[in-house]
């Protein structure tokens, strides 16, 4: 499809310029825009639009259905059409279109082979069932007679050679339990091939096996099992032991996104959000991908089956948090279970939470969690456990919240009492209550308020979202992307940020992160690198910084298997995230200061990174900025403004350095002397000494002392000369060229050549 033009027939109210349903969209498609497609869109609410240049975003939304196929950031223009030559496809149309064509041609062959093979095997099984052994004669005939030809399949040699790995996989797996439905059987085979590939990747040298498992992943992708598509997308985009190929990576990412694979959609949303890796910067398109997964996230969290885990912010640099990670057979879990069995309410509550959400390394097991909640609530009658047990029952069985309010709303239809209890809970800061109040306003059933009130609903949804409520956050993101409310002006970037926040709570992503963490704790470096790469490419910050940390710990592994500059790429990605950790800014400051591989030194960017760390309250940021000034760097005025350092008060570099060291000291977590306090003390001693050397009194005293020293030296030499021939030297003469051993307290930066400087927890100079 080279071009798209749209004519929208809209009945509108001239007084408020809002469209009323329905809208008929006529689309011209094809090589010469000669084909037409009509679509009628109905709206529940009024919406505002620009009458002269309004447009719809392709990609699907709450109102506009998605399209089947692959597309870039395109627009449906309402009142004018573009010539095909004017239409720009940022997704490298010709090359990508050719890749898509080849992909589907190959997949058509794969699906046909799998369908015919499974159908033939199933027919053979049925024939074999009809020939069950009934007497000794048939037994002897089947044992020693001609073998059955039921399973013989006649394939062309060329086809066998082209799909060698597929035939090998089909022959190796038992297909007795494959579903009878053709599409289900193809998907089932794809899943088995994917599991076969993952099993190889999980071995000690799993990354070394990637080239051999790529064919299995390709076949699994063709069978519609799109976890395999995401693996392939990451392999090609990062060059993980395969030649780096951006087009192939983009192809498999799009294929996975089309199949609503969670990680693929987050990958696409993240790349379009940041405009990286040859993906166009497009927040509307990013929102389409993220919102797709964000709406699935609350449903996934309450799914009792599937590979899911709670998304936890566990950093590999934090030794204390790593120590408490456990498994079902781990010491921490066994101790909690022992205490819970004895009736310890706190242990019962923590154990139930770990099992319900899949936290702290424990596999998700809601059934076992509910048993512990019930045991604690009924036996110990602990208030916290009774409350948690009630909430689990409400949320798990009815998708409802907030106890009494929900009861009156759901069963009694008494909205006045429901609102009364929710208002009380909302005053106490309960986000569930805020959301429920918003629903009452949105549905137009709030007591004493006639009709729907979207403005008040939006305010309560916003309160709920600020408290972490998922559904409230989704409503806010919808308001920001549409701009329908005056209190929520259209802001696509903010809409993406809110949906990204929800999507990154998805349990399937948490499962991948957990597998990476478990592998790291077990010392399985290949597997840890694999799963952290898969998680990092979705755009979640904690996995990006953890992956960069792994690459610092094992640079040999990263250099051997990754075709990207791992440390640079993922620390750089992380500092563009919302609420990035301060140590990531320090790392990037070091990398800019020293230069890293193909990146030359850039002191200006280094200053910006250190300043951002300082703004986050990190003492190391203040310390490094002070050192840069002492080395001759100039801090721009806009950065001083960010740091709230008034240039009129601190008119020279020395004054600024003093201020930075004082802030470094005040932000330091160390109670005793720290590098910040020593640097501040040394700087002030230097200033005092410098001022003293310039005073006239010290000049006079220095002259007098020097004269006295010279006189004493002359007198001493004369006395030695008089008795020289009779004296025995007490020690050998010292070589005047030998260096003296004088300790230095100057905290200077180590400027020796280092490819990957590190920053410790204690504030120290770079290096």
MIZAZA-562210 format. One line per field, with one value per residue (C-alpha): residue number from 0; x, y, z. Coordinates in steps of 0.5 Angstrom, whole numbers, plus 500, padded with zeros to 3 digits. Each point is the difference from the previous one (the first is absolute). Layout:
N
nr: (NUM,...)
c1: (X,...)
c2: (Y,...)
c3: (Z,...)
***
This chain:
767
nr: (0,1,2,3,4,5,6,7,8,9,10,11,12,13,14,15,16,17,18,19,20,21,22,23,24,25,26,27,28,29,30,31,32,33,34,35,36,37,38,39,40,41,42,43,44,45,46,47,48,49,50,51,52,53,54,55,56,57,58,59,60,61,62,63,64,65,66,67,68,69,70,71,72,73,74,75,76,77,78,79,80,81,82,83,84,85,86,87,88,89,90,91,92,93,94,95,96,97,98,99,100,101,102,103,104,105,106,107,108,109,110,111,112,113,114,115,116,117,118,119,120,121,122,123,124,125,126,127,128,129,130,131,132,133,134,135,136,137,138,139,140,141,142,143,144,145,146,147,148,149,150,151,152,153,154,155,156,157,158,159,160,161,162,163,164,165,166,167,168,169,170,171,172,173,174,175,176,177,178,179,180,181,182,183,184,185,186,187,188,189,190,191,192,193,194,195,196,197,198,199,200,201,202,203,204,205,206,207,208,209,210,211,212,213,214,215,216,217,218,219,220,221,222,223,224,225,226,227,228,229,230,231,232,233,234,235,236,237,238,239,240,241,242,243,244,245,246,247,248,249,250,251,252,253,254,255,256,257,258,259,260,261,262,263,264,265,266,267,268,269,270,271,272,273,274,275,276,277,278,279,280,281,282,283,284,285,286,287,288,289,290,291,292,293,294,295,296,297,298,299,300,301,302,303,304,305,306,307,308,309,310,311,312,313,314,315,316,317,318,319,320,321,322,323,324,325,326,327,328,329,330,331,332,333,334,335,336,337,338,339,340,341,342,343,344,345,346,347,348,349,350,351,352,353,354,355,356,357,358,359,360,361,362,363,364,365,366,367,368,369,370,371,372,373,374,375,376,377,378,379,380,381,382,383,384,385,386,387,388,389,390,391,392,393,394,395,396,397,398,399,400,401,402,403,404,405,406,407,408,409,410,411,412,413,414,415,416,417,418,419,420,421,422,423,424,425,426,427,428,429,430,431,432,433,434,435,436,437,438,439,440,441,442,443,444,445,446,447,448,449,450,451,452,453,454,455,456,457,458,459,460,461,462,463,464,465,466,467,468,469,470,471,472,473,474,475,476,477,478,479,480,481,482,483,484,485,486,487,488,489,490,491,492,493,494,495,496,497,498,499,500,501,502,503,504,505,506,507,508,509,510,511,512,513,514,515,516,517,518,519,520,521,522,523,524,525,526,527,528,529,530,531,532,533,534,535,536,537,538,539,540,541,542,543,544,545,546,547,548,549,550,551,552,553,554,555,556,557,558,559,560,561,562,563,564,565,566,567,568,569,570,571,572,573,574,575,576,577,578,579,580,581,582,583,584,585,586,587,588,589,590,591,592,593,594,595,596,597,598,599,600,601,602,603,604,605,606,607,608,609,610,611,612,613,614,615,616,617,618,619,620,621,622,623,624,625,626,627,628,629,630,631,632,633,634,635,636,637,638,639,640,641,642,643,644,645,646,647,648,649,650,651,652,653,654,655,656,657,658,659,660,661,662,663,664,665,666,667,668,669,670,671,672,673,674,675,676,677,678,679,680,681,682,683,684,685,686,687,688,689,690,691,692,693,694,695,696,697,698,699,700,701,702,703,704,705,706,707,708,709,710,711,712,713,714,715,716,717,718,719,720,721,722,723,724,725,726,727,728,729,730,731,732,733,734,735,736,737,738,739,740,741,742,743,744,745,746,747,748,749,750,751,752,753,754,755,756,757,758,759,760,761,762,763,764,765,766)
c1: (500,503,495,494,495,494,493,496,493,498,494,502,497,502,499,505,504,500,498,494,500,501,506,501,507,502,507,503,506,504,505,496,495,495,497,496,498,494,500,494,503,495,502,497,502,501,507,503,504,504,495,505,506,497,502,500,506,501,501,494,497,494,495,504,502,507,502,503,507,506,500,504,498,495,494,493,499,492,500,505,504,508,503,503,507,499,499,506,501,505,500,505,494,503,505,495,495,504,502,493,498,506,498,492,503,504,495,494,505,501,493,498,506,497,493,501,505,495,494,504,503,493,497,505,499,492,502,505,494,496,505,501,503,494,503,507,500,500,505,505,498,501,507,503,495,501,500,494,501,495,505,504,500,502,503,504,508,500,495,504,506,497,497,505,499,492,500,505,496,494,503,503,494,494,493,495,497,500,493,496,498,505,502,500,505,505,500,501,506,503,500,503,506,501,500,506,504,499,502,507,501,499,506,507,502,494,502,504,494,496,502,498,493,498,497,496,498,498,496,496,499,497,495,498,503,503,504,505,499,502,507,501,499,505,505,500,500,505,505,499,505,497,501,497,494,496,495,499,499,495,496,500,498,494,498,500,496,495,499,499,506,501,508,500,494,504,507,496,497,507,503,495,500,507,501,506,503,497,493,496,499,492,497,493,503,503,494,496,505,501,492,499,505,497,493,502,505,494,497,507,501,494,501,502,504,505,508,499,503,500,504,505,505,506,507,506,504,496,503,495,494,504,501,492,498,498,496,495,506,504,502,496,494,501,501,493,496,503,498,493,499,501,495,504,495,506,503,493,499,506,500,493,502,506,496,494,505,506,505,507,501,494,496,493,495,493,497,505,500,493,501,505,495,495,504,502,494,496,505,504,494,506,496,505,499,493,500,505,495,494,504,502,493,497,505,502,492,497,505,497,503,499,496,493,500,500,495,495,502,500,494,496,500,500,505,499,503,505,502,500,505,505,500,502,506,502,501,505,504,497,501,495,494,503,499,493,497,503,496,494,500,502,494,496,497,504,494,498,503,496,503,507,506,506,504,499,501,507,502,499,503,506,500,500,505,505,499,502,493,501,493,500,507,497,494,505,504,494,498,507,500,493,500,493,500,502,503,504,503,502,508,502,506,497,495,506,503,494,499,507,500,494,503,506,496,498,502,502,506,501,501,506,503,499,504,505,501,500,505,505,499,502,506,497,503,497,493,500,503,495,494,502,501,493,497,505,497,493,502,500,505,502,502,504,504,501,502,505,503,501,503,505,501,501,503,503,493,497,505,500,492,497,501,498,504,497,502,499,493,497,502,499,493,498,502,494,495,496,503,506,505,506,505,498,501,507,502,498,504,506,499,500,506,505,497,497,502,498,497,505,501,494,501,494,495,504,499,492,500,504,495,494,503,501,493,497,504,506,506,505,497,502,507,501,498,504,506,499,500,506,503,498,493,495,493,495,495,494,502,502,493,497,505,497,507,500,506,499,502,505,503,507,501,503,494,496,504,500,492,500,505,495,494,504,501,493,497,505,498,506,500,508,505,498,504,495,502,507,500,496,505,506,498,499,507,502,497,502,507,500,497,505,506,498,500,506,501,501,505,504,500,501,506,503,499,504,505,501,500,506,504,499,502,506,502,498,505,505,500,500,506,504,499,499,506,498,492,497,494,493,497,501,499,493,500,497,496,496,493,497,495,494,493,495,493,498,494,502,497,503,501,504,497,493,495,495,501,495,497,500,495,504,501,507,503,499,503)
c2: (500,506,505,502,505,501,504,500,502,503,503,505,505,507,503,496,497,493,494,495,493,497,502,496,500,498,498,500,495,496,501,506,501,497,495,503,497,503,500,503,502,501,504,500,507,506,502,506,501,505,501,502,495,495,493,493,496,493,494,499,504,499,502,499,493,497,498,494,501,504,507,506,507,502,504,500,507,503,505,499,494,499,498,493,504,504,495,498,493,501,492,499,498,497,496,498,498,495,497,500,496,495,499,498,496,496,499,498,494,499,500,495,495,500,500,494,496,501,498,494,498,500,496,495,500,498,495,497,500,496,495,498,494,495,493,496,500,508,501,495,504,507,498,496,502,506,507,504,506,504,505,501,507,502,506,503,500,508,501,496,503,507,498,495,503,499,493,498,504,496,493,501,502,496,502,496,505,506,503,498,507,502,507,498,494,505,504,494,498,507,500,494,502,507,495,496,506,503,494,500,508,498,496,502,503,502,506,495,496,506,499,493,502,506,495,497,507,502,494,501,507,498,495,507,499,507,499,497,507,504,496,500,508,501,495,504,507,499,495,495,495,501,505,507,501,506,498,493,503,504,495,495,506,502,492,499,507,498,494,504,497,504,501,501,506,503,500,503,505,502,501,504,504,502,499,496,494,503,500,507,504,500,500,498,494,499,501,495,494,502,500,494,496,505,498,493,501,500,493,497,502,496,494,494,496,502,502,507,503,507,505,502,505,496,503,496,505,499,494,501,499,494,497,499,497,493,494,495,496,506,501,507,496,494,505,504,493,498,506,500,493,502,506,506,505,504,494,497,507,501,492,501,507,496,495,504,505,495,505,499,494,496,497,503,496,503,494,499,507,500,494,504,506,496,496,507,503,495,497,506,505,505,507,501,492,501,506,497,494,504,504,494,497,506,501,493,498,506,505,505,504,504,495,503,505,495,496,505,502,493,497,505,505,505,505,505,495,498,507,502,494,501,508,498,495,505,505,495,500,493,500,495,505,505,496,498,507,502,494,502,507,497,496,506,496,504,502,507,501,500,497,498,505,498,506,497,493,502,503,494,496,504,499,493,500,504,494,495,498,496,502,507,501,497,505,505,498,500,507,502,497,503,506,500,503,507,498,495,504,495,498,494,499,500,495,496,500,498,494,498,500,495,496,499,497,494,493,497,505,499,493,501,505,495,494,505,502,492,499,505,498,493,502,498,506,498,499,507,504,497,501,507,502,498,504,506,501,501,506,499,504,495,494,505,502,493,498,505,498,493,502,504,494,495,505,493,498,506,501,493,499,507,505,506,504,497,505,506,498,498,505,505,497,501,507,502,496,503,500,497,498,505,495,499,508,499,494,504,506,496,497,507,502,495,498,493,496,504,505,506,504,506,504,504,493,498,506,499,493,501,506,496,495,506,502,493,501,496,503,496,505,506,497,499,507,503,496,502,508,498,497,507,498,505,499,503,505,496,494,505,502,493,499,506,503,508,502,507,497,495,505,495,493,499,503,495,494,502,500,493,497,502,497,494,499,502,494,495,494,499,502,501,503,499,502,506,503,498,504,506,500,500,505,505,498,502,507,501,499,504,506,499,500,507,503,505,497,493,503,504,494,495,505,500,492,499,505,496,493,502,503,494,495,504,500,492,499,504,495,494,502,501,493,497,495,497,499,494,501,497,499,499,507,500,501,507,497,495,502,501,496,505,498,504,501,503,496,500,497,494,502,493,497,496,498,498,505,498,504,497,501,505,506,500,503,497,494)
c3: (500,498,502,504,500,504,499,507,499,507,503,505,505,497,507,504,494,502,496,501,498,495,496,493,498,493,498,493,500,495,495,497,505,496,506,505,507,504,508,504,507,506,506,507,502,496,498,498,493,496,494,495,501,504,500,503,502,497,505,503,507,504,494,494,498,499,493,498,497,501,500,503,503,494,501,497,498,500,495,495,497,498,494,500,499,506,505,504,504,505,501,493,496,494,504,506,495,497,506,502,494,500,508,498,494,504,506,495,498,508,502,494,502,507,498,495,505,506,496,497,507,503,495,501,507,498,495,506,505,495,499,508,502,500,499,500,492,500,505,496,494,503,503,494,494,495,504,500,495,504,502,493,498,493,499,495,501,499,505,505,499,500,507,503,507,500,498,505,505,498,500,507,503,502,497,503,504,495,500,494,498,494,503,507,498,496,506,504,496,500,508,500,495,504,507,496,498,507,504,495,502,508,500,502,494,497,496,496,498,497,493,500,503,496,495,505,502,493,499,507,498,493,504,504,506,501,506,495,496,505,502,492,501,505,497,494,503,505,496,505,497,494,494,502,495,502,495,502,507,498,496,506,505,495,499,508,501,495,504,506,504,506,499,493,501,505,496,495,504,503,494,497,507,500,492,500,496,494,502,499,506,501,506,497,497,507,504,495,502,507,501,497,506,505,500,500,506,506,496,500,507,502,496,504,494,496,501,504,506,503,497,506,500,502,498,499,504,506,504,506,495,497,506,502,493,501,496,503,503,502,507,500,498,504,506,499,499,506,504,496,502,507,500,499,497,496,497,498,496,497,498,497,496,497,498,497,496,499,503,503,496,501,495,499,504,501,503,505,502,501,505,504,500,503,505,503,500,503,505,502,499,498,497,495,497,501,495,495,500,499,494,497,500,497,495,498,499,498,498,505,505,507,504,502,495,495,503,500,493,497,504,503,495,505,497,506,505,495,499,507,502,494,502,507,497,495,505,503,494,497,492,499,503,496,494,502,501,493,497,504,496,494,500,502,506,506,505,499,494,494,493,499,502,496,503,508,497,497,507,504,495,500,508,499,495,504,506,495,497,494,497,502,497,493,500,501,494,496,502,498,493,498,504,501,507,501,507,495,494,495,501,496,504,507,497,498,507,504,496,500,507,500,495,504,505,496,503,494,500,507,499,495,505,505,496,498,508,502,495,502,507,498,496,494,496,493,502,504,494,496,504,502,493,498,506,499,492,503,503,507,504,505,495,496,506,502,493,500,507,497,494,505,504,494,495,496,500,497,495,497,500,499,494,503,505,506,506,496,497,506,505,494,499,508,501,495,504,506,506,498,506,502,499,492,499,504,495,494,503,501,493,497,504,498,493,499,494,494,504,501,506,501,507,498,500,506,504,499,502,507,501,499,505,505,499,502,506,499,503,495,495,504,501,493,498,505,497,493,502,503,494,496,497,500,503,495,503,499,504,506,499,501,506,503,500,499,496,503,507,498,495,499,499,507,503,496,501,508,499,496,505,506,497,498,508,502,495,502,504,504,507,500,496,492,494,500,507,498,494,503,506,495,496,506,502,493,500,507,498,494,504,505,495,497,507,502,507,497,495,506,504,494,499,507,501,493,503,506,497,495,506,504,494,499,507,500,494,503,506,496,496,506,503,493,500,507,499,497,496,504,493,493,496,496,493,499,494,503,501,507,503,502,500,496,502,493,497,493,494,497,493,497,494,502,496,505,506,506,506,507,505,504,496,497,494,493,499)
***
